[in-house]
Amino acid sequence: MKLSGNTILITGGGSGIGLAFAERFIKAGNTVIVCGRRESVLQDAFG
């Protein structure tokens, strides 16, 4: 299985397990699209 170079969509990525997955996938060299209910939480998490 190819673990880098993918485009990944994560919902609920502003906190908790969604944020942890997003960070891991980014570190592994993937393009990550993160969605969430609160823009302020996403801004705090990803700047």
ABEGO torsion letter per residue (X at the ends): XBABGBBBBBBGAABEAAAAAAAAAAAAGBBBBBBBABAAAAAAAAX
